[in-house]
């Protein structure tokens, strides 16, 4: 079982920035593919960004955040980050961290952190 704890959410004005963090409990954090999802009220959960585990660390982003959000990881700290810039009201959602061991079927979710973008 892997525990994931998100932090860094809050309220910000349009155009502002936030950095989300997700700390993992597993000692083998580096092999997990880590991703951020979000779920706005009344909508389905959607993928925001992911970063591959292992040696690659390649990333992938949803079109609606490309150029604004950056996902990164610090394997020594067992933490994944989501830097969010140029925030828009439509970015308002609960943001969830997910850890996945690819090809094993194992994955874990954090409890989420709320981001509110409003003037």
N, C-alpha and C positions, 0 to 999 in steps of 0.2 A: 504494500500500500504506500502510495506517495502522497504526502500532504503538500498542498499548494496554497500559499497565502499571498493574495494580491494587496497592494497598497498604492497610494498616490492619487486616488480619485478625489474629486471635489468639484467645486463650481468655478467657472471661468467665463469671462466675456468672450464674445466672438472675436476671432483673431488671436486669442491667447494660446498659451502652451501648458501642457501638463506632461509629466513623466510617470508612467505606471511601472511598478515593479512587481515581480512574482517570484517569491522565494520557495524553493523546493526542498523537501526533506531527504531525498534520495542521494546516496553517496555516488551513484553512477549517473548523475545529472547530465553529463556531457554526451551521453549516447541518445538522450531523448530528443525527439523533435518537439519543439515548443511553439505554441501558437497562442494568439490572442483572438478571441471572438467577442462579439458584442450583441446585445439584445435590447432593442428599444421597446417601449411599451406597445403592446398589441402586435408586435412583429416577431418573426422567427429569429433565432440566433444565427448570426452570420460570421463567416471568417473575415478577420481583418488583416492578419499578417502571420507568417510562420517563418521559423528558422530551423534548418535541418540540424540534427545531431550528428555525432561522429566527427569526422575530420573536415567535412565540407563547409558547414555554416552558411550555406546558401540560403537566400531569403526569397519570399514571395509575398505579394501584397494584393489586396483587393483594389480594383480600379478606383474606387471612390476615396482611397487614402494615399494613392501613389503620389509621391512628391511632397506629402505633408507629414506622414508618419514614418518612423524608423524603428525597426525591431532589432534588438541586439541581445547578446548573452554574455555573461561572465561565468565561465564554468567553475572557476575557483570559488566564487561566492554562491554558486548554484542558484543563480538568479537570471531571469530574463526581463528585459525592459521594453517598454513601448514609449518612445518619444513622440508626442503628438503636438504638432505645430499648426498654426493657421486654423484653429478649431472653428467649426461651424455649428449652428444650432442642431443640425441634423446628425451631428456626432453624439448627441445626448443619448446615453444608453448605460446599461450595466456591462462592464467589460470583464470577461472571464479569461483566465489562463488555463491552458490545456497542455498536459504532458503526454506524449505518445511514444511507445516503443514500437516502431514501425515493423511490420511483418509478424508481430506477436499477438496483435489484437488487444494489447493492454493500453489503456489510457485513463487519465485522471483529470478531474476538473477542480478548479478553485471555486470559492464561494462568490467571487465577483466583487467589483468595486464600482461605485456609481460615478459617472462623469456627467456633469450638467453644464451645457454651454448656453448661456442666456445673458441678455443685456438687462 
